[in-house]
Amino acid sequence: MKKKLRYRLNTFFLIIGFCIASVAFHYSMGTYVSQDGEETDIKKCSFEEGACFSVVPAVAGYIPDKDILNNDIDALLKNIEGENNTLIYILEIAPYINEQHGMASADIYLSGPMPKYDFVYGGFPSEKVLNSGNLCVVLGINKKDYTYRRAGQYYINIEDEEYLVTGFVSAQNSRILDNEVLLFYDCVGNNVRDSLYNYYLSSTLTINYESDVNADVYTLMNNYVDKCPSDTYIFYMSHGSVDKKYSTAVKNPVYKQFSNLIYIFCIIMIFFVIELWMMRRKEEYAIRKAFGYTNAKLFKMVFYELLCMLLAAIVLSEAFLAILSYLDTGLYVLEISDIYNRFVMEVIFGAVTLLLVSISPLLKLIKYRPAQLMSEVRT
């Protein structure tokens, strides 16, 4: 009875070890897949040419009246001379959203073509909506949890003002747009304008110029800046647009290294458990060898048992990952590309892991001799 219990415990720990190793291997490999997906989406969302300028008020030892500064900002942004082929927007301010005042990173569209977004619902606001001045916004799909519906439309509170959500966006291969917040300068409320005032006064406002066809966006931007009064604004200009920080976790090597270490630790733990597993079954192997079992036949039997435990662990790990995904997004959907990537990763994991953990049983079975095993069993 004790032997059966020990054997079952060894089997249980092997499955758990395989399961943890599968999750760690999946994450490690997934970071490479995710990084490739992000790089593909970033290229798709980016423009060929870019330039930017940052602006602060030209104040010397005193703070002008708030209304004056607000008028300066309004004049600065309203008078930007854009072109139809050049996207111009304010980069990454941090307004509060919903009643809990959670902070979000937002861009504010000024002029030119719209950003290159993939919509999962709705779209950009129409010209009619933009010209009406009604408050509207485009959100990443993760921000849907902060919205509410009324009369078939989605709404969200931004800086304690209600905005109509015209669409939700998400990139095809990654999550780089899932937390996007895109406002429109002609359709923002007074509270967001106050936020712009605070950025302008205490930090900087960064304006990005981006285009696929205008190779000289820096000259376009510079021509506009030259027309601004030098006693009102101070500008810092640069070639190339400011890169948006889409992701930090996927590109951080620490996460990959940590998951690789967990996988290696699991393999080492599995080696020790297999060692115990083989020791508990010496008598069985001795009897089978005495009755004519070859090393190849015994190894095939052990390999099959390890394979069954590994497959059980893969099923458990996939279920665990599905639960994590559901808890993270509230929805678990497997697309064809996702199924393919998971299948490939699990095949690679199974092949690599089985190869590693089969070395020790193979060597031991070759080394074992029936007489020696039987004497060890008696002692």
Buried (B, 14 or more C-beta within 10 A) or exposed (E): EEEEEBBEBBBEBBBBBBBBBBBBBBBBBBBEBBBEBBBBBBEBBBBEBBBBBBBBBBEEEEEBEEEEBBEBBBEBBEEBEBBEBBBBBBBBBEBBBBEEEEEBBBBBBBBBBBBBBEBBBBEBBEEEBBEEEEBBBBBBBBBBEBBEEEEEEBBBBBBEBEBBBBBBBBBEBBBBBBBBBBBBBBBBBEEBBBBBBEBBBEEBBBBBBBBBEBEEBBEBBBEBBEEBEEEBBBBEBBEBBBEBEBBEEBBEEEBBEBBBEBBEBBBEBBBEBBBBBBEBBBBBBBBBBEEEBEEEEBBEBBBEBBEEBBBBBBEBBBEBBEEEBEEEBEEEEEEEEEEEBBEEBBEEBBEBBBEBBBEBBBEBBEEBEBEEBBEBEEE
